[in-house]
Amino acid sequence: MTQPAALTAILVLPWLAAIVAPLLGRATHAGRIVAMAAMLTVLWLTASLFIGFDGAAAAQPGIDVPWMPSLGISLRFALDGYNIYFVLLTALLFPAVLACAWQTSEGRSPLYLGLLLALQAGLLGTFLAQDMLVFFVLWEAVLIPMVLLILVFGGAQRRRAAMTFFLYTMAGSVLLLAAVIWLGAEAARQTGAWTFDYAALQNLQLSSGQQLFVFVAVGLACAVKSPLFPFHSWLPLAYGEASTSGTALMAGVLSKMGAYGFIRFAVPLCPDVAPQLAPVMMLLAATSIVYGAVLALRQQNYKMLVAYASLSHMGYIVLGLFSLQRTGVHGAMVQVLSHGLAVAGLFLLLGLLEQRRGPAWLQIHGLATRAPRFAVVLMLFVLASLALPLTSGFTAEFLVLLGAFTTGYAHWLAGAGPAMLIAALLAATGVVLGATYMLQFARSLVFDDSTVVDPLPDLRPRELLALAPLLLLIVWIGVRPAVWMDKVDATVAQLARPPVIALMGANHGE
């Protein structure tokens, strides 16, 4: 199958299944089978494209259909080094989520199946879009199924949670829309024709003031979506009230939309301003890392502990990216995959506990003696989250911190200020804090058998099969990271900035 045909199938199949699956009703397994078949087909096609991807930063042959020619808007979708990780992560997590919810009332709901498939379709389109206006439309469209998933299948405060999530995200996107429209108008002024094509926008000659506006507009929307401190206020309520499958998708994939915006637009479209604001972004990232870790330490609720841990770990992506150093940017890209796999796995396991015990699942202890398979799989995800060597978490955090220290130390030697070095030092404390709260979490849930009074059903084959690919990739990335890093090396080279060496040379009078 050609790449354009495969991309067409990846984009269209979830939409078709979103229409067909709900029509089959809840009386039989037919709706779930259709939904799962569509998701697995998307995963197979995505994996095939990933394996055949040559590592080029430029967009590969894809889909290009004129939509509004007079404004230069096209339905242009393609795979490139910027989105390859994000598309693979999206294709992988959705079938795992559906498999874990297979026997629940939520999983049997036709509405749930339709919303899940619509959400996957919107996310895939967002990551694959090569036209910035189409990207924005899909960026906003993703909100609809996610808000409905919270509103219909969430907890007692689901209405408040859905509204908070919706308003925060919409508010953050207002300036993004202004930046998109302004870039199209600026393209018309410089070239004589409106266009929102990403490659064309990247070639615009923008002044420092213009770049500052674009950076702030894009950065604010991405900081809310990630979330990044102090734009995270929606997170506790939304993560706490959403169903565990919804929370797994919010933390595992939706938060990556913010990271993608930083990687795809904020840095490439603002090549002069991004390095100037890098110290500020690194300090914000380090604050998120420490703040989220401290809040996670204080949590007794397992779900909220993992939610705040997610806030902390998202900070590593921003820290590594804005180190603007090749090692750090590679770490940020690997962290996209690592965090998505680990946090989704943890939330899905907590959801399986909730299926077994209902509201009483928060009092579960002693998994090691009651459900040994459950305990082993949970500990593997915990070890990946605390960055144990030979897991993807270690690869990502080591590269991020190495890149941050390298940049921070070089800037300090060059007399550019200690902000980046301070950010790197703060972020390093997050590793210790992360190990502390994750091991406390594991000790309480897995090893504390003081209150064990009844048996607990262990992981079933279907659940093991759903989680196995996530664990396989966590170990594969940890053991053989070069295989994965080669896929985005050309893109990382474009995102990285060489001035670190120049600054060091200037300091020594070279």
C-alpha positions as CSV (number, residue, x, y, z in Angstrom):
1,M,0.0,0.0,0.0
2,T,1.3,3.4,-0.9
3,Q,1.9,6.0,1.8
4,P,-0.9,8.3,0.7
5,A,-3.3,5.4,0.6
6,A,-2.2,4.3,4.1
7,L,-2.6,7.8,5.5
8,T,-6.0,8.0,4.0
9,A,-7.0,4.8,5.6
10,I,-5.6,5.9,9.0
11,L,-7.6,9.1,8.9
12,V,-10.8,7.8,7.5
13,L,-11.2,4.4,9.2
14,P,-11.8,5.8,12.7
15,W,-14.5,8.2,11.4
16,L,-16.3,5.4,9.5
17,A,-16.1,3.2,12.6
18,A,-17.4,6.0,14.7
19,I,-20.5,6.1,12.6
20,V,-21.0,2.3,12.2
21,A,-20.1,1.0,15.7
22,P,-22.8,3.0,17.6
23,L,-25.5,1.9,15.1
24,L,-24.9,-1.7,16.1
25,G,-26.2,-1.0,19.6
26,R,-25.2,-2.6,22.9
27,A,-27.1,-5.9,22.5
28,T,-24.1,-7.7,20.9
29,H,-20.3,-7.4,20.7
30,A,-20.6,-6.2,17.1
31,G,-20.1,-2.5,17.9
32,R,-17.0,-3.2,20.0
33,I,-15.6,-5.6,17.4
34,V,-16.0,-3.0,14.7
35,A,-14.3,-0.4,16.8
36,M,-11.4,-2.7,17.8
37,A,-11.0,-3.8,14.2
38,A,-10.7,-0.2,13.0
39,M,-8.2,0.6,15.8
40,L,-6.0,-2.4,15.2
41,T,-6.0,-1.7,11.4
42,V,-4.9,1.9,12.2
43,L,-2.2,0.5,14.5
44,W,-1.0,-2.0,11.8
45,L,-0.8,0.7,9.1
46,T,0.9,3.2,11.5
47,A,3.5,0.6,12.6
48,S,4.2,-0.2,8.9
49,L,4.7,3.5,8.1
50,F,6.9,3.8,11.2
51,I,9.1,0.9,10.2
52,G,9.5,2.2,6.7
53,F,10.1,5.8,7.7
54,D,13.5,7.0,6.5
55,G,14.1,9.6,9.3
56,A,13.7,12.6,7.1
57,A,12.5,15.8,8.8
58,A,10.7,16.9,5.6
59,A,7.1,15.7,5.1
60,Q,6.8,12.5,3.1
61,P,4.4,12.0,0.2
62,G,0.9,12.3,1.7
63,I,-2.6,13.7,1.1
64,D,-3.1,17.1,-0.5
65,V,-6.7,18.1,-1.4
66,P,-7.6,21.8,-2.0
67,W,-10.2,23.0,0.5
68,M,-10.4,26.8,0.1
69,P,-8.0,27.6,-2.7
70,S,-8.6,31.3,-2.6
71,L,-7.2,31.4,0.9
72,G,-4.5,28.8,0.2
73,I,-6.1,26.2,2.6
74,S,-5.6,22.6,1.7
75,L,-6.4,19.3,3.4
76,R,-2.7,18.4,3.5
77,F,-1.7,15.5,5.7
78,A,1.7,13.8,5.8
79,L,4.1,11.9,8.0
80,D,7.4,13.6,9.0
81,G,10.0,13.6,11.8
82,Y,7.9,16.0,13.9
83,N,4.8,13.8,14.2
84,I,6.0,10.2,13.8
85,Y,6.2,9.5,17.5
86,F,2.9,11.2,18.2
87,V,1.0,9.3,15.5
88,L,2.4,5.9,16.7
89,L,1.5,6.7,20.3
90,T,-2.0,7.6,19.4
91,A,-2.5,4.4,17.3
92,L,-1.1,2.3,20.1
93,L,-3.0,3.6,23.1
94,F,-6.6,3.5,21.8
95,P,-6.9,-0.2,21.3
96,A,-5.3,-0.8,24.7
97,V,-7.9,1.5,26.3
98,L,-10.8,-0.2,24.6
99,A,-9.5,-3.7,25.5
100,C,-9.3,-2.7,29.2
101,A,-12.8,-1.3,29.1
102,W,-14.3,-4.2,27.1
103,Q,-16.5,-5.7,29.8
104,T,-17.6,-2.5,31.4
105,S,-20.9,-0.7,31.0
106,E,-18.8,2.2,29.6
107,G,-17.2,-0.1,27.0
108,R,-20.6,-1.5,25.9
109,S,-22.1,1.9,25.4
110,P,-22.5,2.9,21.7
111,L,-21.9,6.5,22.6
112,Y,-18.6,5.6,24.3
113,L,-17.4,3.8,21.2
114,G,-18.4,6.6,18.9
115,L,-16.7,9.2,21.0
116,L,-13.6,7.1,21.4
117,L,-13.2,6.7,17.7
118,A,-14.0,10.3,17.0
119,L,-11.3,11.3,19.5
120,Q,-8.7,9.1,17.9
121,A,-9.6,10.4,14.4
122,G,-9.3,14.0,15.6
123,L,-5.9,13.4,17.3
124,L,-4.5,11.6,14.2
125,G,-5.6,14.4,12.0
126,T,-4.2,17.0,14.4
127,F,-0.7,15.4,14.4
128,L,-0.7,14.7,10.6
129,A,-2.0,18.1,9.4
130,Q,0.5,20.1,7.4
131,D,-1.8,23.1,7.0
132,M,-1.8,25.3,10.1
133,L,-5.4,26.3,9.8
134,V,-6.5,22.7,9.4
135,F,-4.4,21.9,12.4
136,F,-6.2,24.5,14.5
137,V,-9.6,23.2,13.4
138,L,-8.7,19.7,14.4
139,W,-7.0,20.9,17.6
140,E,-10.3,22.4,18.7
141,A,-12.4,19.6,17.4
142,V,-10.7,17.1,19.7
143,L,-12.2,19.0,22.6
144,I,-15.8,17.9,21.7
145,P,-15.4,14.1,22.2
146,M,-13.1,14.5,25.2
147,V,-15.5,16.9,27.0
148,L,-18.4,14.5,26.2
149,L,-16.5,11.5,27.6
150,I,-16.0,13.4,30.8
151,L,-19.5,14.7,30.9
152,V,-21.3,11.4,30.3
153,F,-18.9,8.9,31.9
154,G,-17.2,10.9,34.6
155,G,-17.7,11.1,38.4
156,A,-19.9,13.1,40.7
157,Q,-18.4,16.4,39.6
158,R,-18.2,15.6,35.9
159,R,-20.1,18.6,34.8
160,R,-17.8,21.0,36.6
161,A,-14.8,19.1,35.4
162,A,-15.9,19.1,31.8
163,M,-16.7,22.8,31.8
164,T,-13.4,23.7,33.5
165,F,-11.4,21.6,31.0
166,F,-13.4,23.1,28.1
167,L,-13.0,26.8,29.2
168,Y,-9.3,26.5,30.0
169,T,-8.5,24.9,26.7
170,M,-10.7,27.3,24.7
171,A,-9.2,30.3,26.5
172,G,-5.7,29.1,25.7
173,S,-6.6,28.7,22.0
174,V,-7.8,32.2,21.4
175,L,-4.3,33.6,20.9
176,L,-3.4,30.5,18.8
177,L,-6.2,31.3,16.4
178,A,-5.0,34.9,16.2
179,A,-1.5,33.7,15.4
180,V,-2.7,31.4,12.7
181,I,-4.7,34.1,11.0
182,W,-1.9,36.6,11.3
183,L,0.6,34.2,9.8
184,G,-1.7,33.6,6.8
185,A,-2.0,37.4,6.3
186,E,1.7,37.8,6.7
187,A,2.3,35.1,4.0
188,A,-0.1,37.0,1.7
189,R,1.9,40.2,2.3
190,Q,5.3,38.7,1.7
191,T,4.4,36.3,-1.2
192,G,1.2,37.8,-2.6
193,A,-1.0,34.8,-1.8
194,W,-2.6,33.5,1.3
195,T,-1.3,30.2,2.6
196,F,-1.3,28.2,5.8
197,D,1.1,25.6,4.6
198,Y,3.6,24.8,7.3
199,A,6.6,24.7,5.1
200,A,5.7,28.0,3.5
201,L,5.1,29.6,6.9
202,Q,8.5,28.4,8.1
203,N,10.2,30.3,5.3
204,L,8.6,33.7,6.2
205,Q,10.9,36.5,7.3
206,L,9.6,37.6,10.7
207,S,10.9,40.3,12.9
208,S,11.7,39.7,16.5
209,G,8.5,41.4,17.6
210,Q,6.5,39.3,15.2
211,Q,8.2,36.1,16.4
212,L,7.5,37.1,20.0
213,F,3.8,37.4,19.3
214,V,3.7,34.0,17.5
215,F,5.7,32.3,20.3
216,V,3.6,33.7,23.1
217,A,0.3,32.8,21.3
218,V,1.4,29.3,20.4
219,G,3.1,28.8,23.7
220,L,0.1,29.8,25.8
221,A,-2.2,27.3,24.1
222,C,0.4,24.6,24.4
223,A,1.1,25.4,28.1
224,V,-2.6,25.0,28.9
225,K,-2.9,21.8,26.9
226,S,0.3,20.1,28.3
227,P,-0.3,21.3,31.1
228,L,2.6,23.4,32.3
229,F,2.8,25.3,35.5
230,P,1.1,27.7,36.2
231,F,-1.5,26.8,33.5
232,H,-2.4,23.5,35.1
233,S,-5.4,24.4,37.3
234,W,-7.9,22.4,35.2
235,L,-5.9,19.2,35.7
236,P,-6.9,18.0,39.2
237,L,-10.6,18.2,38.6
238,A,-10.5,16.9,35.0
239,Y,-8.2,14.0,35.8
240,G,-10.0,13.2,39.0
241,E,-13.5,13.2,37.6
242,A,-12.9,11.6,34.2
243,S,-13.3,7.8,34.0
244,T,-10.0,6.0,34.2
245,S,-10.0,5.3,30.5
246,G,-10.6,9.0,29.8
247,T,-7.9,10.0,32.1
248,A,-5.5,7.5,30.5
249,L,-6.2,9.2,27.1
250,M,-5.9,12.7,28.5
251,A,-2.6,12.0,30.2
252,G,-1.2,9.7,27.6
253,V,-2.2,11.4,24.3
254,L,-4.1,14.7,24.7
255,S,-1.4,16.2,26.9
256,K,1.0,15.5,24.0
257,M,-0.8,17.9,21.8
258,G,0.8,20.7,23.9
259,A,4.2,19.2,23.5
260,Y,3.6,18.8,19.8
261,G,2.7,22.4,19.4
262,F,5.9,23.5,21.1
263,I,8.0,21.1,19.0
264,R,6.2,21.8,15.7
265,F,5.5,25.5,15.8
266,A,6.9,27.4,18.7
267,V,10.5,26.7,18.1
268,P,10.7,26.3,14.3
269,L,8.6,29.4,13.5
270,C,10.4,31.6,16.0
271,P,14.1,30.7,15.5
272,D,15.4,34.0,17.0
273,V,13.0,34.4,19.9
274,A,12.9,30.8,21.1
275,P,16.6,30.8,22.2
276,Q,16.0,34.2,24.0
277,L,13.0,32.8,25.9
278,A,14.5,29.4,26.5
279,P,15.7,30.2,30.1
280,V,12.1,31.3,31.0
281,M,10.6,28.1,29.5
282,M,13.2,25.9,31.2
283,L,12.5,27.5,34.6
284,L,8.8,27.0,34.1
285,A,9.4,23.4,33.1
286,A,11.6,22.8,36.2
287,T,8.9,24.4,38.4
288,S,6.4,22.0,36.9
289,I,8.6,19.0,37.6
290,V,9.2,19.9,41.2
291,Y,5.7,21.2,41.9
292,G,4.0,18.2,40.4
293,A,6.3,15.9,42.3
294,V,5.7,17.6,45.7
295,L,1.9,17.4,45.2
296,A,2.2,13.8,44.2
297,L,4.0,13.1,47.4
298,R,1.1,14.4,49.4
299,Q,-1.6,12.3,47.7
300,Q,-3.4,9.4,49.4
301,N,-5.7,8.9,46.3
302,Y,-3.8,6.7,43.8
303,K,-5.4,8.3,40.8
304,M,-4.5,11.8,41.9
305,L,-1.0,10.7,42.7
306,V,-0.5,9.5,39.1
307,A,-2.2,12.7,37.8
308,Y,0.3,15.0,39.5
309,A,3.1,12.7,38.5
310,S,2.0,13.2,34.9
311,L,2.2,17.0,35.5
312,S,5.8,16.5,36.7
313,H,6.9,14.3,33.9
314,M,5.5,16.5,31.2
315,G,7.9,19.2,32.4
316,Y,10.8,17.1,31.2
317,I,9.6,17.4,27.6
318,V,9.6,21.2,27.8
319,L,12.9,21.2,29.6
320,G,14.6,19.1,27.1
321,L,13.1,20.9,24.1
322,F,14.1,24.4,25.3
323,S,17.6,23.3,26.2
324,L,17.9,23.6,22.4
325,Q,20.7,21.1,22.6
326,R,20.7,18.0,20.5
327,T,20.9,15.6,23.4
328,G,18.2,17.4,25.3
329,V,15.8,17.6,22.4
330,H,16.3,13.9,21.7
331,G,15.4,13.3,25.4
332,A,12.2,15.4,25.0
333,M,11.1,13.4,22.0
334,V,11.8,10.0,23.7
335,Q,9.9,11.3,26.8
336,V,6.9,11.9,24.6
337,L,6.7,8.1,24.0
338,S,7.9,7.1,27.4
339,H,5.5,9.2,29.4
340,G,2.6,8.4,27.2
341,L,3.2,4.6,27.5
342,A,3.9,4.6,31.3
343,V,1.2,7.0,32.5
344,A,-1.5,5.4,30.3
345,G,-0.5,2.0,31.6
346,L,-0.8,3.1,35.2
347,F,-4.2,4.7,34.7
348,L,-5.5,1.6,32.9
349,L,-4.3,-0.6,35.7
350,L,-6.0,1.6,38.3
351,G,-9.1,1.4,36.1
352,L,-9.0,-2.4,36.2
353,L,-8.8,-2.3,40.0
354,E,-11.9,0.0,40.0
355,Q,-13.7,-2.5,37.7
356,R,-13.0,-5.2,40.3
357,R,-13.9,-3.4,43.5
358,G,-16.0,-0.3,42.5
359,P,-15.6,2.7,44.9
360,A,-13.7,0.5,47.4
361,W,-10.7,0.1,45.0
362,L,-9.0,3.0,46.8
363,Q,-8.6,0.8,49.9
364,I,-7.0,-2.1,48.0
365,H,-3.5,-3.2,49.3
366,G,-1.3,-6.2,49.0
367,L,-1.5,-7.0,45.3
368,A,1.7,-9.0,45.5
369,T,-0.1,-11.7,47.4
370,R,-3.6,-11.3,46.1
371,A,-2.9,-10.8,42.4
372,P,0.7,-11.5,41.5
373,R,0.4,-10.9,37.7
374,F,-1.3,-7.6,38.5
375,A,1.5,-6.7,40.9
376,V,4.3,-7.5,38.4
377,V,2.8,-5.5,35.5
378,L,2.1,-2.6,37.8
379,M,5.7,-2.6,39.1
380,L,7.0,-2.6,35.6
381,F,5.1,0.6,34.8
382,V,6.2,2.1,38.1
383,L,9.8,1.4,37.4
384,A,9.5,3.0,34.0
385,S,8.0,6.1,35.6
386,L,10.8,6.4,38.2
387,A,13.4,6.1,35.4
388,L,15.0,2.8,36.2
389,P,17.9,2.0,33.9
390,L,17.0,-0.1,30.8
391,T,13.5,1.4,30.7
392,S,12.4,4.2,28.4
393,G,12.0,6.6,31.4
394,F,15.7,6.4,32.2
395,T,16.7,7.0,28.5
396,A,14.4,10.0,28.3
397,E,15.2,11.7,31.6
398,F,19.0,11.1,31.3
399,L,19.1,12.7,27.9
400,V,16.9,15.6,29.0
401,L,19.0,16.4,32.1
402,L,22.3,15.9,30.2
403,G,21.1,18.4,27.6
404,A,19.8,20.9,30.2
405,F,23.1,20.8,32.2
406,T,25.2,21.1,29.0
407,T,23.3,24.2,27.9
408,G,23.0,25.7,31.4
409,Y,26.7,25.3,32.2
410,A,27.7,26.7,28.8
411,H,25.5,29.8,29.2
412,W,26.8,30.3,32.7
413,L,30.4,30.2,31.6
414,A,29.6,32.6,28.8
415,G,28.1,35.1,31.2
416,A,24.6,34.6,29.9
417,G,23.2,34.1,33.4
418,P,22.6,31.1,35.7
419,A,18.8,30.6,34.9
420,M,19.3,27.5,32.7
421,L,21.7,25.9,35.1
422,I,19.3,26.6,38.0
423,A,16.5,25.0,36.0
424,A,18.6,21.9,35.3
425,L,19.5,21.6,39.0
426,L,15.9,22.0,40.1
427,A,14.8,19.4,37.5
428,A,17.4,16.9,38.8
429,T,15.7,17.0,42.2
430,G,12.5,15.8,40.4
431,V,14.2,12.5,39.8
432,V,14.7,11.9,43.5
433,L,11.2,13.1,44.3
434,G,9.7,11.0,41.5
435,A,11.4,7.8,42.9
436,T,10.1,8.6,46.4
437,Y,6.4,9.0,45.5
438,M,6.3,6.2,43.0
439,L,8.0,3.8,45.5
440,Q,5.5,4.9,48.2
441,F,2.7,4.3,45.8
442,A,4.1,0.8,45.0
443,R,4.7,-0.1,48.6
444,S,1.1,0.9,49.6
445,L,-0.7,-0.8,46.7
446,V,1.5,-3.8,46.0
447,F,3.3,-4.8,49.2
448,D,1.2,-3.6,52.1
449,D,-0.8,-6.7,53.0
450,S,-1.9,-5.6,56.5
451,T,-5.5,-5.2,55.3
452,V,-5.8,-8.2,53.0
453,V,-9.0,-10.0,53.8
454,D,-10.4,-11.3,50.5
455,P,-9.1,-12.5,47.1
456,L,-8.8,-10.2,44.1
457,P,-9.2,-11.4,40.5
458,D,-5.8,-11.3,38.8
459,L,-5.1,-9.9,35.3
460,R,-7.0,-11.7,32.6
461,P,-5.4,-12.8,29.3
462,R,-7.3,-10.0,27.4
463,E,-5.9,-7.4,29.8
464,L,-2.4,-8.7,29.7
465,L,-2.6,-8.7,25.9
466,A,-3.7,-5.0,25.9
467,L,-0.9,-3.9,28.2
468,A,1.9,-6.1,26.8
469,P,2.7,-3.8,23.8
470,L,3.1,-0.8,26.1
471,L,5.6,-2.7,28.3
472,L,7.4,-4.1,25.2
473,L,8.1,-0.6,23.9
474,I,9.1,0.7,27.3
475,V,11.8,-2.0,27.5
476,W,12.7,-1.8,23.8
477,I,13.3,2.0,24.0
478,G,15.3,1.6,27.2
479,V,17.5,-1.2,25.8
480,R,17.9,0.0,22.2
481,P,17.1,3.7,22.1
482,A,19.2,4.3,19.0
483,V,16.7,2.5,16.8
484,W,14.1,5.0,17.8
485,M,16.2,8.1,17.9
486,D,17.4,7.5,14.4
487,K,13.8,8.1,13.2
488,V,13.8,11.7,14.4
489,D,17.5,12.6,14.3
490,A,17.1,14.9,11.3
491,T,14.2,16.7,13.0
492,V,16.2,17.1,16.2
493,A,19.0,18.6,14.2
494,Q,16.6,21.3,13.0
495,L,15.3,22.0,16.4
496,A,18.7,22.2,18.1
497,R,20.6,25.4,18.1
498,P,24.4,25.5,17.9
499,P,25.1,28.8,19.9
500,V,26.2,26.8,23.0
501,I,29.7,26.1,21.5
502,A,29.9,29.7,20.2
503,L,29.1,31.1,23.7
504,M,31.8,28.9,25.2
505,G,34.3,30.0,22.6
506,A,33.4,33.7,23.1
507,N,34.0,33.3,26.9
508,H,37.5,32.1,26.3
509,G,38.3,34.7,23.7
510,E,38.4,32.3,20.8
